[in-house]
Amino acid sequence: MARNTREGMEQTRQALIGAARRLFAERGFSDTATPDIVAAAGVTRGALYHHFDDKKALFEAVLAAEAEAVAAAIETQSDGATSARQALLSGAKAYFDAMREPGRTRLLLLDGPAVLGAARVSKMDAEQAEGRLREGLKAHLEEAGCPLEGLDALTDLLSAAFDRAALAVEAGGSRGEYERAIATLVDGLAQAQP
C-alpha cells in the first residue's frame, strides 16, 4: 500500500508541475493563479501545498524540469561526436532544438530570472546545460592545446551568447545565422593564443 501511496503522490506532484508549466508558459508567472493550477491538474489546493510551499516553489520545480530537459537533449545529441568541437556544435544544435519547445524561452530566460532571481537561475543552469557547456568547452580547448585560464568566464560568456541567440530566434531571428555565429565563437576560442 505504501508503494501505491508514493506512486500516487508522485503522480499528483507531476500533474501539478505539468499543469503549472502549461499555464506559466501561456500566461506568465504573475498572471497564473494557484486555483487555476489546481483546477488544471485536477487536484485539491491542499495537494498543491502538500507538495510545494507556495506558487514560487512550484515555479522553481517547473524550471528545474525544463532545465533538465534542455541538458538531457544536449547530452543526447552530443554523445556520438568524434571531436570536442563537434560535440559543442551538436550541443548547440540540440540547445536550439530544445528551446523551440513552446514557452521554454519565456520560462527559462525571462520569467525565471525575474521570479527566482538571476543568482538562483544561474545556479540551476550551472548544474544543467551550462555545466555541460563548461565540460565541452574545456575539452575543446584542451583538444586545441589552448590554456584553460578563464574557463569559467568563457563559459559564462558563451552561455549568455546561447541565451541571447535563443531569445533572438524566438523573436523571429534566423536560427541558421545564430548557429553559424556560435560556431564562429567556438572556433575563435580554439584559435586564441595565450
N, C-alpha and C positions, 0 to 999 in steps of 0.2 A: 504494500500500500504506500509506503514511503516513497518508493520509486515513482509511482504514478503521481503523487503529490509534487515531487520535484519536477517531473516532466510537465505537469500542469502549470506549475509556477513559471517554468522557463517558457512555455507556450504563451502564457499571459504577458510575460516580460517582452517577448519577441513581438507579440501583437501590438503592444504599446509602442515599441520602437518603430515598427513598420508604419503604424497609423500616424505617429508623430512625424516621421520622416516625410511622408506624403504631404501632410499639412504644412510643416515648416518649409518645405521646398516650394509649395504652391503659394502660401500666404506670407511667409516670413515668421520669425520668432515672435515678434511683438503682436502680430495680428492673429496668432493662433492661441485660442483659449483652451484650458485643460478640459472643460466639459466637451468640447468638440473632439479632443483627442480620445477621451474615454468612450464617447459615442462611436467614433470611427473604429476603435479597437474592439468594441463590443464587450467592454468590461466596466466594472464599477469605479467610481472615483477612489474608493478605498483601496482597490487593487493598484491604482496608479501610485498612491502614496505608500503602499506596502513595498513597492519596488524602487521608487525614486523619492528623494526628499522633496523635490519640487520640479517645476517645469524646466528650470535651468539644468538640473541634474539629468533629466530625460533628454534634453537637447544635447548635453555632453555625450550621452550614450549613443545618440544618433550620429554625432560627429565622429566618435570613435569607430563606429561600424563603417562609416563612409571612408575614413582614413585607412582602415584595414583593407577595405575592398580595393582601393587605389593601389596600395602597397602590394597586395596579392596579384593584381593584374600586371604590375611592373615586374614582379619576380617571375611570374609565369612566362611572360613574353621574353625576358632577357636570359632565361635559364640556358637555352641552347646556343647562345652566342659563342663564336670561336675566338673573339678577342674582347678586351675590356672596352674598346671603342664601340664595337658592335653592340655589346651589352648595354652601354649607355644610350646609344641611338635607338635600340629596340625598346629600352625602358622609356625613352622619351615618347615614342610612338604609343606605347601602352598607356602612358600618363594621359596623353591627349585623347586616346580612346576612352579611358575611364572617366575623364572629366566631361565627356559628352552625355553621360547619364543625366537625364533631366533633373535640374535642381541642385546637382552636386557642386557646381561652381559657386552658386549662391550660398549653399550651406557651409562649405569649407573655406572659401576665400572672402566672403563678405559678411554674412551673419555670424559665423564662428568667432572671428576676432572681435566683432562688435559686442557680442553677448558674453563670451567667456574671457575676453582679453587676449591681446596678442601673445603674451607670455605663455598662457595655458595652451593655446592653439599651436604655438611654435614647439612646445614640449611634446605635444601629441604628434606633430608632424615629424619631429626628430626621432620618435620611436617607430615611425612607419616609413612613408615614402622618402622623406629627407634622409633618414638613416640608410636606406638602400642607395640613395644617390651618393651619399658620402662614401660608402663602400665601393661603389662603381667608379667614382671619381679617383679615389685612392688607387685602385687597380689600374686605371687608365694612366695616371701619372707615373706609377711605378713601371708599367709596361713601356712607357715612352722614355724612361730614365730621367724623369724630372724630379726635382726636390718636392718634398711634401710640406714644406713650410707654408703656413697659411691655409692648410687644407680646410679647416673649419670655416674660415671666412669665404673661401672659394665656394664651398658647399652652400653657405647661406646665400651668396650672390646668385649662384646658378639656380638654386631653388626659387629665389624670388623671380628670376627670369622665367622659369617654368610657370609660376603662378600668374605673372603678368601676361604671358602668352595665352594661358587658358582664359583669362578674362577678356583678352582681345578677340580670341576666336569665338567666345560666347557672344560677343557684341557684333560678330559678323566679319571679323578679320580672316585672312587667308591662313588656314591651318598649314598648308604647304610652305608658305613663307616663314612661318614661325618655326616649323620643324627644320627648315634649312638654316635659319638663324641659330637655332640651338646647336646644330651640327658644326656651324662655323665657330661658335663659342667653345665647344668641346675640343675641336681640332686646334684652335688657338691656344688653349691651355696647355696642350701637349707640346706645342712649339715654343712656349715661353722658356727663355733661358734664365738661369739664376743671376 
